Amino acid sequence: MSKKFVLALGFLIAVGNISFAQSLQEEVEMFQAVFGMEKKAMTLVFIENEGDDAFWTLYDQYEIDRKLLGQKRLQLLADYANNYGAMNDEKTDELMKAVRTQKKSLDKLIDKYYKKIKKSSGSKIAAQFYQLENYILGAIRLEILDNIPFFDEFD
Protein backbone atom coordinates (compact mmCIF):
# COMPACT_ATOMS: atom_id res chain seq x y z
CA MET A 1 0.00 0.00 0.00
CA SER A 2 1.40 3.43 -0.87
CA LYS A 3 2.33 6.02 1.74
CA LYS A 4 -0.04 8.43 0.04
CA PHE A 5 -2.92 6.02 0.53
CA VAL A 6 -2.07 5.40 4.21
CA LEU A 7 -1.81 9.15 4.88
CA ALA A 8 -5.14 9.78 3.19
CA LEU A 9 -6.78 7.01 5.21
CA GLY A 10 -5.32 8.47 8.40
CA PHE A 11 -6.88 11.80 7.50
CA LEU A 12 -10.25 10.15 6.93
CA ILE A 13 -10.10 8.49 10.33
CA ALA A 14 -9.11 11.75 12.01
CA VAL A 15 -12.09 13.48 10.42
CA GLY A 16 -14.26 10.72 11.87
CA ASN A 17 -13.50 11.99 15.38
CA ILE A 18 -15.52 15.18 14.94
CA SER A 19 -17.53 15.95 18.07
CA PHE A 20 -21.29 16.25 18.04
CA ALA A 21 -21.13 19.92 19.17
CA GLN A 22 -22.81 21.36 16.06
CA SER A 23 -26.19 20.33 14.80
CA LEU A 24 -26.07 16.77 13.53
CA GLN A 25 -27.14 17.68 9.99
CA GLU A 26 -24.43 20.32 9.59
CA GLU A 27 -21.84 17.93 10.92
CA VAL A 28 -22.98 15.12 8.64
CA GLU A 29 -22.80 17.39 5.60
CA MET A 30 -19.34 18.67 6.53
CA PHE A 31 -18.02 15.18 7.28
CA GLN A 32 -19.41 13.78 4.03
CA ALA A 33 -18.01 16.64 1.95
CA VAL A 34 -14.48 16.24 3.35
CA PHE A 35 -14.66 12.45 3.38
CA GLY A 36 -16.02 12.34 -0.18
CA MET A 37 -13.21 14.49 -1.58
CA GLU A 38 -10.47 12.55 0.19
CA LYS A 39 -12.04 9.22 -0.66
CA LYS A 40 -12.25 10.08 -4.35
CA ALA A 41 -8.61 11.16 -4.33
CA MET A 42 -7.67 7.82 -2.76
CA THR A 43 -9.76 5.99 -5.33
CA LEU A 44 -7.95 7.81 -8.15
CA VAL A 45 -4.62 6.59 -6.77
CA PHE A 46 -5.67 3.02 -5.98
CA ILE A 47 -7.92 1.99 -8.87
CA GLU A 48 -6.27 1.56 -12.26
CA ASN A 49 -8.90 2.84 -14.67
CA GLU A 50 -7.47 5.46 -16.96
CA GLY A 51 -10.22 6.99 -19.06
CA ASP A 52 -12.93 4.61 -17.78
CA ASP A 53 -15.97 6.92 -17.77
CA ALA A 54 -18.33 4.00 -17.04
CA PHE A 55 -16.52 3.32 -13.77
CA TRP A 56 -16.67 6.95 -12.64
CA THR A 57 -20.36 7.21 -13.49
CA LEU A 58 -21.07 4.14 -11.35
CA TYR A 59 -18.71 5.33 -8.63
CA ASP A 60 -20.54 8.67 -8.40
CA GLN A 61 -23.89 6.85 -8.17
CA TYR A 62 -22.45 4.58 -5.49
CA GLU A 63 -21.23 7.59 -3.49
CA ILE A 64 -24.71 9.14 -3.52
CA ASP A 65 -26.19 5.90 -2.18
CA ARG A 66 -23.36 5.42 0.31
CA LYS A 67 -23.77 8.92 1.69
CA LEU A 68 -27.40 8.23 2.52
CA LEU A 69 -26.34 5.17 4.50
CA GLY A 70 -23.51 7.17 6.08
CA GLN A 71 -26.02 9.71 7.36
CA LYS A 72 -27.94 6.88 8.97
CA ARG A 73 -24.76 5.54 10.63
CA LEU A 74 -23.98 8.96 12.10
CA GLN A 75 -27.58 9.28 13.34
CA LEU A 76 -27.28 5.89 15.02
CA LEU A 77 -24.04 6.97 16.72
CA ALA A 78 -25.74 10.15 17.92
CA ASP A 79 -28.71 8.12 19.18
CA TYR A 80 -26.32 5.85 21.07
CA ALA A 81 -24.45 8.81 22.59
CA ASN A 82 -27.64 10.65 23.52
CA ASN A 83 -29.22 7.62 25.18
CA TYR A 84 -26.12 5.91 26.54
CA GLY A 85 -26.89 6.29 30.24
CA ALA A 86 -30.57 5.46 29.97
CA MET A 87 -30.77 2.45 27.67
CA ASN A 88 -33.15 -0.24 28.77
CA ASP A 89 -33.44 -3.63 27.04
CA GLU A 90 -36.04 -2.36 24.58
CA LYS A 91 -34.00 0.69 23.50
CA THR A 92 -30.83 -1.40 23.31
CA ASP A 93 -32.53 -3.97 21.09
CA GLU A 94 -34.03 -1.24 18.90
CA LEU A 95 -30.63 0.37 18.42
CA MET A 96 -28.90 -2.96 17.74
CA LYS A 97 -31.49 -3.89 15.10
CA ALA A 98 -30.93 -0.54 13.39
CA VAL A 99 -27.12 -0.93 13.54
CA ARG A 100 -27.24 -4.45 12.11
CA THR A 101 -29.65 -3.36 9.35
CA GLN A 102 -27.41 -0.41 8.45
CA LYS A 103 -24.31 -2.64 8.31
CA LYS A 104 -26.06 -5.19 6.09
CA SER A 105 -27.36 -2.41 3.83
CA LEU A 106 -23.90 -0.99 3.28
CA ASP A 107 -22.40 -4.42 2.61
CA LYS A 108 -25.20 -5.13 0.10
CA LEU A 109 -24.59 -1.77 -1.57
CA ILE A 110 -20.91 -2.56 -2.07
CA ASP A 111 -21.83 -5.97 -3.52
CA LYS A 112 -24.40 -4.39 -5.84
CA TYR A 113 -21.89 -1.91 -7.22
CA TYR A 114 -19.17 -4.56 -7.49
CA LYS A 115 -21.45 -6.43 -9.91
CA LYS A 116 -22.28 -3.28 -11.88
CA ILE A 117 -18.64 -2.22 -12.13
CA LYS A 118 -17.57 -5.74 -13.11
CA LYS A 119 -20.11 -5.69 -15.95
CA SER A 120 -19.07 -2.24 -17.22
CA SER A 121 -15.35 -2.09 -16.43
CA GLY A 122 -14.14 -5.64 -15.81
CA SER A 123 -13.29 -7.87 -12.88
CA LYS A 124 -9.97 -6.23 -12.00
CA ILE A 125 -11.41 -2.76 -11.53
CA ALA A 126 -14.44 -4.19 -9.74
CA ALA A 127 -12.17 -6.13 -7.39
CA GLN A 128 -10.09 -3.01 -6.71
CA PHE A 129 -13.29 -1.08 -5.93
CA TYR A 130 -14.51 -3.86 -3.64
CA GLN A 131 -11.18 -4.15 -1.83
CA LEU A 132 -10.79 -0.40 -1.35
CA GLU A 133 -14.35 0.10 -0.11
CA ASN A 134 -14.06 -2.75 2.37
CA TYR A 135 -10.66 -1.55 3.55
CA ILE A 136 -11.95 1.96 4.20
CA LEU A 137 -15.15 0.67 5.76
CA GLY A 138 -13.19 -1.69 8.01
CA ALA A 139 -10.91 1.13 9.16
CA ILE A 140 -13.89 3.36 9.89
CA ARG A 141 -15.72 0.61 11.78
CA LEU A 142 -12.61 -0.10 13.86
CA GLU A 143 -12.12 3.60 14.62
CA ILE A 144 -15.75 3.94 15.72
CA LEU A 145 -15.54 0.84 17.93
CA ASP A 146 -12.29 2.08 19.47
CA ASN A 147 -13.91 5.39 20.38
CA ILE A 148 -17.30 4.48 21.77
CA PRO A 149 -17.91 2.79 25.10
CA PHE A 150 -19.31 -0.70 25.31
CA PHE A 151 -22.88 -1.00 26.52
CA ASP A 152 -22.92 -0.34 30.29
CA GLU A 153 -19.14 0.22 30.36
CA PHE A 154 -19.48 3.26 32.63
CA ASP A 155 -22.23 2.04 34.96
C-alpha atoms as a printed R data frame, in Angstrom:
    type eleno elety resid chain resno       x      y       z
1   ATOM     1    CA   MET     A     1   0.000  0.000   0.000
2   ATOM     2    CA   SER     A     2   1.399  3.431  -0.875
3   ATOM     3    CA   LYS     A     3   2.335  6.021   1.742
4   ATOM     4    CA   LYS     A     4  -0.042  8.433   0.039
5   ATOM     5    CA   PHE     A     5  -2.917  6.020   0.531
6   ATOM     6    CA   VAL     A     6  -2.071  5.404   4.205
7   ATOM     7    CA   LEU     A     7  -1.809  9.145   4.885
8   ATOM     8    CA   ALA     A     8  -5.141  9.780   3.192
9   ATOM     9    CA   LEU     A     9  -6.777  7.014   5.208
10  ATOM    10    CA   GLY     A    10  -5.316  8.474   8.403
11  ATOM    11    CA   PHE     A    11  -6.880 11.799   7.499
12  ATOM    12    CA   LEU     A    12 -10.249 10.155   6.931
13  ATOM    13    CA   ILE     A    13 -10.103  8.486  10.331
14  ATOM    14    CA   ALA     A    14  -9.112 11.750  12.009
15  ATOM    15    CA   VAL     A    15 -12.090 13.478  10.420
16  ATOM    16    CA   GLY     A    16 -14.257 10.718  11.869
17  ATOM    17    CA   ASN     A    17 -13.498 11.992  15.380
18  ATOM    18    CA   ILE     A    18 -15.516 15.178  14.941
19  ATOM    19    CA   SER     A    19 -17.527 15.948  18.071
20  ATOM    20    CA   PHE     A    20 -21.287 16.249  18.040
21  ATOM    21    CA   ALA     A    21 -21.126 19.921  19.168
22  ATOM    22    CA   GLN     A    22 -22.812 21.364  16.062
23  ATOM    23    CA   SER     A    23 -26.186 20.331  14.802
24  ATOM    24    CA   LEU     A    24 -26.066 16.771  13.531
25  ATOM    25    CA   GLN     A    25 -27.136 17.677   9.994
26  ATOM    26    CA   GLU     A    26 -24.428 20.323   9.587
27  ATOM    27    CA   GLU     A    27 -21.838 17.925  10.917
28  ATOM    28    CA   VAL     A    28 -22.984 15.124   8.644
29  ATOM    29    CA   GLU     A    29 -22.800 17.390   5.598
30  ATOM    30    CA   MET     A    30 -19.341 18.666   6.530
31  ATOM    31    CA   PHE     A    31 -18.021 15.179   7.277
32  ATOM    32    CA   GLN     A    32 -19.406 13.783   4.031
33  ATOM    33    CA   ALA     A    33 -18.009 16.637   1.950
34  ATOM    34    CA   VAL     A    34 -14.478 16.239   3.353
35  ATOM    35    CA   PHE     A    35 -14.662 12.455   3.377
36  ATOM    36    CA   GLY     A    36 -16.018 12.339  -0.180
37  ATOM    37    CA   MET     A    37 -13.207 14.494  -1.580
38  ATOM    38    CA   GLU     A    38 -10.469 12.553   0.195
39  ATOM    39    CA   LYS     A    39 -12.041  9.223  -0.660
40  ATOM    40    CA   LYS     A    40 -12.254 10.082  -4.347
41  ATOM    41    CA   ALA     A    41  -8.607 11.164  -4.331
42  ATOM    42    CA   MET     A    42  -7.666  7.824  -2.756
43  ATOM    43    CA   THR     A    43  -9.758  5.991  -5.333
44  ATOM    44    CA   LEU     A    44  -7.955  7.806  -8.150
45  ATOM    45    CA   VAL     A    45  -4.622  6.593  -6.771
46  ATOM    46    CA   PHE     A    46  -5.671  3.025  -5.977
47  ATOM    47    CA   ILE     A    47  -7.923  1.988  -8.871
48  ATOM    48    CA   GLU     A    48  -6.273  1.562 -12.257
49  ATOM    49    CA   ASN     A    49  -8.899  2.841 -14.670
50  ATOM    50    CA   GLU     A    50  -7.465  5.463 -16.957
51  ATOM    51    CA   GLY     A    51 -10.225  6.989 -19.059
52  ATOM    52    CA   ASP     A    52 -12.928  4.613 -17.780
53  ATOM    53    CA   ASP     A    53 -15.966  6.919 -17.771
54  ATOM    54    CA   ALA     A    54 -18.326  4.002 -17.042
55  ATOM    55    CA   PHE     A    55 -16.519  3.325 -13.767
56  ATOM    56    CA   TRP     A    56 -16.674  6.954 -12.637
57  ATOM    57    CA   THR     A    57 -20.363  7.212 -13.495
58  ATOM    58    CA   LEU     A    58 -21.073  4.143 -11.354
59  ATOM    59    CA   TYR     A    59 -18.707  5.334  -8.626
60  ATOM    60    CA   ASP     A    60 -20.538  8.673  -8.399
61  ATOM    61    CA   GLN     A    61 -23.891  6.851  -8.172
62  ATOM    62    CA   TYR     A    62 -22.450  4.581  -5.486
63  ATOM    63    CA   GLU     A    63 -21.225  7.586  -3.490
64  ATOM    64    CA   ILE     A    64 -24.709  9.137  -3.517
65  ATOM    65    CA   ASP     A    65 -26.195  5.897  -2.180
66  ATOM    66    CA   ARG     A    66 -23.357  5.416   0.310
67  ATOM    67    CA   LYS     A    67 -23.767  8.923   1.691
68  ATOM    68    CA   LEU     A    68 -27.400  8.232   2.519
69  ATOM    69    CA   LEU     A    69 -26.340  5.167   4.498
70  ATOM    70    CA   GLY     A    70 -23.511  7.170   6.078
71  ATOM    71    CA   GLN     A    71 -26.016  9.707   7.362
72  ATOM    72    CA   LYS     A    72 -27.942  6.876   8.969
73  ATOM    73    CA   ARG     A    73 -24.762  5.544  10.628
74  ATOM    74    CA   LEU     A    74 -23.978  8.963  12.101
75  ATOM    75    CA   GLN     A    75 -27.578  9.285  13.336
76  ATOM    76    CA   LEU     A    76 -27.276  5.886  15.024
77  ATOM    77    CA   LEU     A    77 -24.041  6.969  16.720
78  ATOM    78    CA   ALA     A    78 -25.736 10.150  17.924
79  ATOM    79    CA   ASP     A    79 -28.706  8.116  19.178
80  ATOM    80    CA   TYR     A    80 -26.319  5.845  21.071
81  ATOM    81    CA   ALA     A    81 -24.453  8.807  22.590
82  ATOM    82    CA   ASN     A    82 -27.636 10.653  23.525
83  ATOM    83    CA   ASN     A    83 -29.220  7.623  25.181
84  ATOM    84    CA   TYR     A    84 -26.123  5.914  26.538
85  ATOM    85    CA   GLY     A    85 -26.887  6.290  30.243
86  ATOM    86    CA   ALA     A    86 -30.566  5.458  29.970
87  ATOM    87    CA   MET     A    87 -30.772  2.447  27.670
88  ATOM    88    CA   ASN     A    88 -33.154 -0.244  28.772
89  ATOM    89    CA   ASP     A    89 -33.445 -3.631  27.044
90  ATOM    90    CA   GLU     A    90 -36.044 -2.356  24.580
91  ATOM    91    CA   LYS     A    91 -34.004  0.690  23.504
92  ATOM    92    CA   THR     A    92 -30.826 -1.403  23.307
93  ATOM    93    CA   ASP     A    93 -32.530 -3.974  21.092
94  ATOM    94    CA   GLU     A    94 -34.035 -1.237  18.904
95  ATOM    95    CA   LEU     A    95 -30.627  0.368  18.421
96  ATOM    96    CA   MET     A    96 -28.899 -2.961  17.736
97  ATOM    97    CA   LYS     A    97 -31.494 -3.890  15.104
98  ATOM    98    CA   ALA     A    98 -30.930 -0.543  13.389
99  ATOM    99    CA   VAL     A    99 -27.123 -0.932  13.541
100 ATOM   100    CA   ARG     A   100 -27.245 -4.449  12.107
101 ATOM   101    CA   THR     A   101 -29.646 -3.364   9.351
102 ATOM   102    CA   GLN     A   102 -27.410 -0.412   8.453
103 ATOM   103    CA   LYS     A   103 -24.314 -2.637   8.311
104 ATOM   104    CA   LYS     A   104 -26.062 -5.188   6.091
105 ATOM   105    CA   SER     A   105 -27.365 -2.410   3.829
106 ATOM   106    CA   LEU     A   106 -23.898 -0.994   3.285
107 ATOM   107    CA   ASP     A   107 -22.405 -4.424   2.612
108 ATOM   108    CA   LYS     A   108 -25.203 -5.130   0.102
109 ATOM   109    CA   LEU     A   109 -24.591 -1.773  -1.569
110 ATOM   110    CA   ILE     A   110 -20.908 -2.562  -2.075
111 ATOM   111    CA   ASP     A   111 -21.831 -5.973  -3.518
112 ATOM   112    CA   LYS     A   112 -24.404 -4.391  -5.837
113 ATOM   113    CA   TYR     A   113 -21.890 -1.909  -7.224
114 ATOM   114    CA   TYR     A   114 -19.168 -4.557  -7.488
115 ATOM   115    CA   LYS     A   115 -21.455 -6.428  -9.909
116 ATOM   116    CA   LYS     A   116 -22.282 -3.276 -11.879
117 ATOM   117    CA   ILE     A   117 -18.636 -2.221 -12.131
118 ATOM   118    CA   LYS     A   118 -17.572 -5.735 -13.112
119 ATOM   119    CA   LYS     A   119 -20.113 -5.686 -15.951
120 ATOM   120    CA   SER     A   120 -19.075 -2.244 -17.218
121 ATOM   121    CA   SER     A   121 -15.346 -2.093 -16.428
122 ATOM   122    CA   GLY     A   122 -14.144 -5.641 -15.807
123 ATOM   123    CA   SER     A   123 -13.293 -7.872 -12.876
124 ATOM   124    CA   LYS     A   124  -9.967 -6.231 -11.999
125 ATOM   125    CA   ILE     A   125 -11.411 -2.759 -11.534
126 ATOM   126    CA   ALA     A   126 -14.445 -4.187  -9.740
127 ATOM   127    CA   ALA     A   127 -12.168 -6.131  -7.391
128 ATOM   128    CA   GLN     A   128 -10.092 -3.013  -6.706
129 ATOM   129    CA   PHE     A   129 -13.288 -1.081  -5.932
130 ATOM   130    CA   TYR     A   130 -14.512 -3.863  -3.637
131 ATOM   131    CA   GLN     A   131 -11.177 -4.154  -1.834
132 ATOM   132    CA   LEU     A   132 -10.792 -0.396  -1.347
133 ATOM   133    CA   GLU     A   133 -14.354  0.098  -0.113
134 ATOM   134    CA   ASN     A   134 -14.064 -2.745   2.374
135 ATOM   135    CA   TYR     A   135 -10.655 -1.551   3.546
136 ATOM   136    CA   ILE     A   136 -11.946  1.964   4.196
137 ATOM   137    CA   LEU     A   137 -15.146  0.669   5.756
138 ATOM   138    CA   GLY     A   138 -13.190 -1.688   8.014
139 ATOM   139    CA   ALA     A   139 -10.909  1.126   9.158
140 ATOM   140    CA   ILE     A   140 -13.891  3.359   9.888
141 ATOM   141    CA   ARG     A   141 -15.720  0.607  11.775
142 ATOM   142    CA   LEU     A   142 -12.612 -0.097  13.858
143 ATOM   143    CA   GLU     A   143 -12.124  3.600  14.624
144 ATOM   144    CA   ILE     A   144 -15.745  3.937  15.725
145 ATOM   145    CA   LEU     A   145 -15.537  0.841  17.925
146 ATOM   146    CA   ASP     A   146 -12.285  2.079  19.467
147 ATOM   147    CA   ASN     A   147 -13.912  5.391  20.380
148 ATOM   148    CA   ILE     A   148 -17.300  4.482  21.773
149 ATOM   149    CA   PRO     A   149 -17.906  2.793  25.098
150 ATOM   150    CA   PHE     A   150 -19.311 -0.701  25.311
151 ATOM   151    CA   PHE     A   151 -22.883 -0.996  26.520
152 ATOM   152    CA   ASP     A   152 -22.922 -0.339  30.287
153 ATOM   153    CA   GLU     A   153 -19.141  0.225  30.358
154 ATOM   154    CA   PHE     A   154 -19.482  3.263  32.632
155 ATOM   155    CA   ASP     A   155 -22.229  2.039  34.957
